[in-house]
Amino acid sequence: MKIQESAENYLETILILHKRKGSVRSIDIANELGFSKPSVSVAMKNLRLGGYIQVDADGGIQLLDKGREIAEKIYERHTLLSEWITQMGVDPEVAAEDACRIEHVISNETFEALKLHAKTMTEALKASVRKDGE
């Protein structure tokens, strides 16, 4: 099921904040993304109604299975693309911004091919370093 890019960004942000802080509330998301609290509240309501998150009585936000699956997919794409673009000599901030745009539109097939290529290149580099170190 395809969801909107903005929803993917919210889910990814929730995942990142959980990794960083352990707990997430709407205000944390608003601060992280630079959005207004009312905008985030509307988005959280839509994600909750869509079955992507749950919000406890204290306002704590948890990813549900289908929300976590999307968040992890987008986060993996963002991480790999940012690193790859940075390794090509692009400023890390620009690379992160570009990765954020690319991560939502790249096909699964192309991303998997990029991931395989990156793994192959990393293994070849490690082998070359080991060989030079003998």
Secondary structure by P-SEA (a helix, b strand, c coil): ccccaaaaaaaaaaaaaaaccccccaaaaaaaacccaaaaaaaaaaaaaaccccccccbbbbbcaaaaaaaaaaaaaaaaaaaaaaaacccaaaaaaaaaaaaacccaaaaaaaaaaaaaaaaaaaaaaaaaac
